[in-house]
Amino acid sequence: MKVLLITQEDPIYVSEFWDEFVSRQDELKSHNIEIEALVSLETLGKSKKTDLLKRIYGMYGLAGTAKIAMKYFKARMNKKDIKFYAEKMGVRFISRPRIHSEEFLKIARNTDLIISAAASRKFKKKLLDAPKLGCINIHSGPLPKYQGMMPVFWQLKDGENTIGITIFKMNEELDAGDIYAQKFVDVSNCNTLDAAIRKTKKAGASMMIDLLCNFEKFSSDQKPNEESEATYFSFPDRKAVKEFLKTGRRLI
């Protein structure tokens, strides 16, 4: 099976996913799974960096934003960008392509499966239909609940000590396709949102490896992502953060 991986530059959290994924790549080879390329999209998609900074400041405050900035620059110093992971896997690296261009669609049509792991762009129908087996995404929420942004935050805010992770088939709606796999990760020992996100990223990569190695089994046992049970959340504001802090956990 030929697989195309699409992600974005995020040295703080997405790198946790790729660290785990790369460490288990030999399992993929033993199951005749060939990674065609690792694709890095522009960070934040079409969003402006100033918009993200406003969101981060609104959520973390001045001190928290400074800590996030320090984590970011420290991670950048380690030079573990997406190109680094492509080289570790020995696969082609594609930087910032126009994913809905005919040039990229030709690449997509030559693959069996596309995996989105924190990809920063919404996939249009032509891209979704390009690979033979479609496109799948991983989401750190127990879909159909906790659709949208920052699902780990919202689950912890609601007092959950287990975080749901879902791998699902992508369609044109956000977080709405049929479910391939779902598991819950114990985060009761995580005192911060930061620690919980890191743990779920690693667990998600492990889930993805297991799914790829047993794809026929998972694809034959898909479950509906019931729209009637869906809940959606956006980026947290300071009011939500205050409620989060009442759980006894910290952000960082």
Secondary structure, DSSP 8 states (H G I E B T S, - for coil): -EEEEEEE--TTTHHHHHHHHHHTHHHHHHTT-EEEEEEEE-TTTT--HHHHHHHHHHHHHHHHHHHHHHHHHHHHHTT--HHHHHHHHT-EEEES--TTSHHHHHHHHT-SEEEESS-SS---HHHHTSSTT-EEEEESS-TTTTEES-HHHHHHHTT-SEEEEEEEE--SSTT-S-EEEEEEEE-TT--BHHHHHHHHHHHHHHHHHHHHHTHHHHHTT-B---GGG--EE-S--HHHHHHHHTTT-B--
